[in-house]
Amino acid sequence: MSRYLFDNSAVQTIDRFTVLESCYDQFSRQQLARAGLTAEWRCLEVGGGNASLADQMGERVGPGGQVTVTDLDPRWASSTRRPPHVRLLRHDIVHDPMPGQDYDLVHARLVLLHLPERLQVLQRLVGALRPGGWLVLEEFDCGWTPVLAASAEAEVLFHRVHTALMGLLAEAGADPLWGRRVLAAMMSVRLSDVTATTYAEAWRGGSTGISLHRSNTDQVADRLTQAGITDEELSAFRHLLTDPAFVVNSYPLISVRGRRPSENDGQEGIR
Ligand SMILES: C[S@@+](CC[C@H](N)C(=O)[O-])C[C@H]1O[C@@H](n2cnc3c(N)ncnc32)[C@H](O)[C@@H]1O
């Protein structure tokens, strides 16, 4: 069974999805366009959360294409009405049979980071591509969140609570540094044209982006306390996230794309 730390049954989930959508969807859309996403493509969106990106992919491929969006717990996407070519599935990418094959594009954002079986899942995703099809994996590097403006005390507090949160993620089988490892992993499964683009921005106290830290720490507050963070520290941390004088770098989202080689690849030099 998955040990996903931030399971979607928690009330904080909707705030998390709101941040991810408003801070990262525009960048992700650009990366999907760079992979060539176009009308009539067949796409798989894995662990789609509130399905905001899948819905945008559906608009791009149009009724002649198809988007299958999956999630272990799709409750936050299920209330939206969708056109027939966008299909929402409850699906575990680790254990369930793949929902289809020969996709033009397979995309996952912030999903494999959480899965202890991420390398096996990577193989499954590659296996679901048509020859020449694109895999786009977008993941955080949670090890690069420099504080950009703060008192010395506030900076220490931020890193103390954040480090404890990363410890909980790692205990649950996540790899907080997975973002920096994705490109090598995708090269090792013999994808071609593998390249990456990274996005980050400053998150000021009180902004939409910085509230991701609030959602994440609130959801596991009990466990942070068990890990040694005091109630006073948690309360000061929450206050910090509303202070406009405090600025921290967002999580950098590393977007890696690569193509499954097609039968014709490598033929040019032979002729
Ligand atoms: C951090 S959220 C990211 C959501 C969305 N991809 C985004 O970037 O906005 C991770 C999502 O992966 C889903 N997930 C976790 N384990 C999964 C699994 N084994 N199979 C499918 N989805 C999974 C969660 O339910 C959650 O919706």
The ligand as a MOL file (V3000), in Angstrom:
LIG
                    3D

  0  0  0     0  0            999 V3000
M  V30 BEGIN CTAB
M  V30 COUNTS 27 29 0 0 0
M  V30 BEGIN ATOM
M  V30 1 C 1.3640 16.4080 -4.3150 0
M  V30 2 S -0.0820 15.8470 -5.1030 0 CHG=1
M  V30 3 C 0.1670 16.4500 -6.7800 0
M  V30 4 C -1.1280 16.5800 -7.5370 0
M  V30 5 C -0.9790 17.0550 -8.9780 0
M  V30 6 N -0.1710 16.1460 -9.7520 0
M  V30 7 C -0.3800 18.4430 -9.0300 0
M  V30 8 O 0.8120 18.5820 -9.3000 0
M  V30 9 O -1.1410 19.4000 -8.7820 0 CHG=-1
M  V30 10 C 0.2200 14.1040 -5.3300 0
M  V30 11 C -0.9700 13.3580 -5.8980 0
M  V30 12 O -0.5380 12.0320 -6.2130 0
M  V30 13 C -1.5510 11.1330 -5.8190 0
M  V30 14 N -0.9620 9.8120 -5.5750 0
M  V30 15 C -0.2110 9.4240 -4.5280 0
M  V30 16 N 0.1190 8.1160 -4.6430 0
M  V30 17 C -0.4310 7.6860 -5.8070 0
M  V30 18 C -0.4660 6.4330 -6.4700 0
M  V30 19 N 0.1580 5.3550 -5.9430 0
M  V30 20 N -1.1360 6.3360 -7.6430 0
M  V30 21 C -1.7770 7.4170 -8.1680 0
M  V30 22 N -1.7870 8.6380 -7.5700 0
M  V30 23 C -1.1280 8.7680 -6.4010 0
M  V30 24 C -2.1580 11.7590 -4.5790 0
M  V30 25 O -3.4370 11.2330 -4.2740 0
M  V30 26 C -2.1480 13.2360 -4.9420 0
M  V30 27 O -3.3490 13.6190 -5.5590 0
M  V30 END ATOM
M  V30 BEGIN BOND
M  V30 1 1 1 2
M  V30 2 1 2 3
M  V30 3 1 2 10
M  V30 4 1 3 4
M  V30 5 1 4 5
M  V30 6 1 5 6
M  V30 7 1 5 7
M  V30 8 2 7 8
M  V30 9 1 7 9
M  V30 10 1 10 11
M  V30 11 1 11 12
M  V30 12 1 11 26
M  V30 13 1 12 13
M  V30 14 1 13 14
M  V30 15 1 13 24
M  V30 16 1 14 15
M  V30 17 1 14 23
M  V30 18 2 15 16
M  V30 19 1 16 17
M  V30 20 1 17 18
M  V30 21 2 17 23
M  V30 22 1 18 19
M  V30 23 2 18 20
M  V30 24 1 20 21
M  V30 25 2 21 22
M  V30 26 1 22 23
M  V30 27 1 24 25
M  V30 28 1 24 26
M  V30 29 1 26 27
M  V30 END BOND
M  V30 END CTAB
M  END
